[in-house]
Amino acid sequence: MADDGRSPEPAAPKLRVSFEQSGGFAGLLKGCVLDADELPADESVELRRLVAASGLDVSREDLSRGARDRRQIAITIDRGGERVAIVCDDGCTPEGARPLVAFLAARARPQRP
């Protein structure tokens, strides 16, 4: 193989996202853990894009007052040795994070409490 003078692209940092959704009217618990390196290439690219666009880069808890029937969402993002943990509910989910939440919720499966 000939050297074309270009340096290889740097490897993307490790990315692992844990998701848990609980509460709501039925009180169901759903969740998933996605490792970008173990996903099909197109899903890995999409997960990385959604995490980058989410604006979730600082750990925080933001829950609505008096909203017992709202779904609570917990997301932990482990990215290249950095960890961010977010807890919010339907009413407090940041707008930029909604596509990520939808992506994760579509892959979540029922969990035992």
N, C-alpha and C positions, 0 to 999 in steps of 0.2 A: 504494500500500500504506500503510495507516494505521500510525502509530507506537503500539504498545501499551504503551510505557514500559519494556519489558523490554530489557535489554542482550543482545546476541547471546552464545551460548555460546562460550567460548574454544575455539580449535582444539586438538585433541589433539596432543601433541608427536609429532614424527617417531618412528617405531619401525621398526627393522630388526633381524631376528634371523637369525644364521647358525648352522647346525647341521651337525655332522659326527659320524658314528658309525662306529667302526672296530673291528676285532678280532673277538672271538667265535671260535667253533670254526672257521668258514669263512674268517675274516679279511677279510670284505667291507668296502668303504668306501662309505658312503652319505652324502648330504648335501643341504642345501637352503639357500636364502637367501630369507627372506620379508620383504617390505616391506609394512607394514600399510596404507599408502596405495594399494597396487596390488592388494590382495586384494578379493574381494567383501565387501560391508558386513558380513554375518554372520560371516565368517571373520576380518575385521579386528577386530571387537568381541571375538570369542573369543580371538584371539591377545593382544590387550591385557589381557583379563581374566586369562588364564593367566600372562602375564609378571608382572602385578601380584601375583598370588596365589602365585607360585613361591618367593618369598623370596630370589631370586637378585639381590642388590643389592651384593655385594662380590666382586671378582675373587678366584678361588682355584683351587688344584689339590688334589684329594683323590682319591688312588688307593689301592685295596686292595693289600696286600703279598701277593706270591706267587699272584696270581690271573691267570694268563696267558690263560685262555680267556674272560675277561670282556670285554664290549664296553666300549670307551672312548668317552666322549661329550664333545664340545667344543661349547660354546654361547657365542656372543658376542652381547650385547644392546647395540645402539646406540639410546639413548633421549634425544632432545632434547639432543644434544651430550655426553651422558654414556655411557661405554662400560664394560661389565662383561664379563669373560671367565672362563668356568668350564670346568674340565676335571675329569671324574670318571669313574667306571666304574659298572657295574650295582650293585655292592655299596655304593657311597658316594653314590649320587644322593639328594639330600635329598628327603624324603617330599613336601614341598610342590611340588617341581619335577617330580614324576613325570607329572602330567597334561600339563604343557608338553612334556616329552620325548616323550610318546605322540603329541601333536598334531604335533610336528615330525617324528617318525619316520614317521608316516603320509604325510607329504608329501615325504619324502626319496627321492632317486633314486640309483642307482649312480653312483659317481664314479671317475675314474681316479686311481690313486695318484700 
